[in-house]
Amino acid sequence: MQTKNPVYQPIAKLCERYQVSRTTFWRWSKAPGFPTPVRFGRSVRWNPEVIDAFLTQQEA
């Protein structure tokens, strides 16, 4: 279930949330099926709820 107004976060916040390096996060982003980011001008952001769902699916 997605929220009505998803909160998009930058890579720095996501690395902190998942306790991984930027390099690891970018490696994840190249994996097939990884959620695509949303661009706000030059900024690249992701919806953490969608990433959580992707990571949970990968563990199964």
C-alpha positions, -999 to +999 in steps of 0.1 A: +000+000+000+014+033-010+007+066+007-012+093-010+018+117-010+050+096-011+081+110+004+111+109-019+145+108-003+180+116-016+207+089-017+224+102+014+193+096+035+187+062+020+223+051+026+218+061+063+185+043+064+198+011+050+233+014+065+251+010+032+277+030+013+268+051-017+287+026-039+265-002-026+233+018-031+243+026-067+251-011-073+216-020-060+201+006-083+215-012-113+199-045-103+170-057-126+136-046-111+151-020-088+126+010-085+134+038-108+143+071-093+123+103-097+142+134-109+135+168-095+156+190-116+192+178-111+182+159-079+176+121-080+153+107-053+136+074-045+105+064-026+117+044+004+085+024+006+090+011-029+127+002-021+115-016+011+091-037-010+119-045-035+143-056-008+117-077+009+109-094-024+146-101-029+149-118+005+121-142-003 
